[in-house]
Amino acid sequence: MLHITEVHVIPDNERYLLALQFSNGQGGRVDLTDDLHGPIFGPLYQRGLFAGAELHPLFHTVTWPNGADLAPEYLLDLLQRQQGHAA
């Protein structure tokens, strides 16, 4: 099962970026700027809330204080697409 082992918010005034490391050894920067929609993810456009991203200790994925979370599989697929690799 795929897990996230590290998450860090990358400060940026224009983009919403995370540095991620996965249990399969892959890692890199993920840009979530175009992926924050709806009642759960939309509020993450507030920089202070987005900056609260952390690694959930039980589920090993990225979570935010408002209850938003993203599955490791989704984030790895997004990372690979953004890096130009096939998923």
C-alpha positions as CSV (number, residue, x, y, z in Angstrom):
1,M,0.0,0.0,0.0
2,L,1.3,3.4,-1.0
3,H,1.9,5.9,1.8
4,I,3.3,9.4,2.1
5,T,6.3,9.5,4.3
6,E,7.1,13.3,4.3
7,V,5.2,16.5,3.5
8,H,6.4,20.1,3.5
9,V,4.6,23.2,2.3
10,I,6.8,25.1,-0.2
11,P,6.2,28.9,0.4
12,D,5.2,30.6,-2.8
13,N,3.0,33.7,-3.4
14,E,1.4,32.4,-6.6
15,R,1.2,28.6,-6.4
16,Y,0.1,26.1,-3.8
17,L,3.0,23.7,-3.6
18,L,3.9,20.6,-1.5
19,A,7.1,18.7,-1.4
20,L,6.2,15.0,-1.0
21,Q,8.1,11.8,-0.4
22,F,6.3,8.5,-1.0
23,S,6.9,5.0,0.5
24,N,7.9,3.7,-2.9
25,G,10.9,6.0,-3.0
26,Q,9.4,8.6,-5.4
27,G,9.1,12.2,-4.4
28,G,9.1,15.7,-5.6
29,R,7.1,18.9,-5.8
30,V,3.3,18.8,-6.4
31,D,1.4,21.9,-7.6
32,L,-2.1,21.9,-6.2
33,T,-3.0,25.4,-7.5
34,D,-5.5,24.1,-10.1
35,D,-6.9,21.2,-7.9
36,L,-8.4,23.0,-5.0
37,H,-12.2,23.1,-5.7
38,G,-15.4,22.6,-3.8
39,P,-16.5,23.1,-0.3
40,I,-13.6,21.1,1.3
41,F,-10.7,22.0,-0.9
42,G,-11.7,25.6,-1.9
43,P,-10.9,27.0,1.5
44,L,-7.3,25.8,1.1
45,Y,-6.8,28.9,-1.1
46,Q,-6.4,30.7,2.2
47,R,-2.7,30.7,2.5
48,G,-2.8,30.2,6.3
49,L,-5.0,27.1,6.0
50,F,-3.0,25.6,3.2
51,A,0.2,26.1,5.3
52,G,-1.4,23.8,7.9
53,A,-0.8,20.7,5.7
54,E,0.6,17.8,7.7
55,L,1.2,14.1,7.5
56,H,-1.6,12.2,9.1
57,P,0.0,9.8,11.6
58,L,-2.4,6.9,11.0
59,F,-3.5,7.3,7.4
60,H,-0.1,8.5,6.1
61,T,-1.5,11.1,3.7
62,V,-1.7,14.8,3.6
63,T,-4.4,16.4,5.7
64,W,-5.4,20.0,6.6
65,P,-7.0,21.4,9.7
66,N,-10.4,21.8,7.9
67,G,-10.6,18.0,7.4
68,A,-9.4,18.0,3.7
69,D,-7.2,15.2,2.7
70,L,-5.7,13.8,-0.5
71,A,-5.0,10.1,-1.2
72,P,-1.4,9.2,-1.7
73,E,-2.4,7.5,-5.1
74,Y,-3.9,10.7,-6.3
75,L,-0.9,12.8,-5.3
76,L,1.6,10.4,-6.9
77,D,-0.4,10.4,-10.1
78,L,-0.5,14.2,-10.1
79,L,3.3,14.3,-9.4
80,Q,4.0,12.0,-12.3
81,R,1.7,14.0,-14.7
82,Q,3.4,17.2,-13.6
83,Q,6.8,15.8,-14.1
84,G,5.8,14.5,-17.6
85,H,5.9,10.7,-16.7
86,A,3.2,8.2,-17.5
87,A,1.2,7.3,-14.4
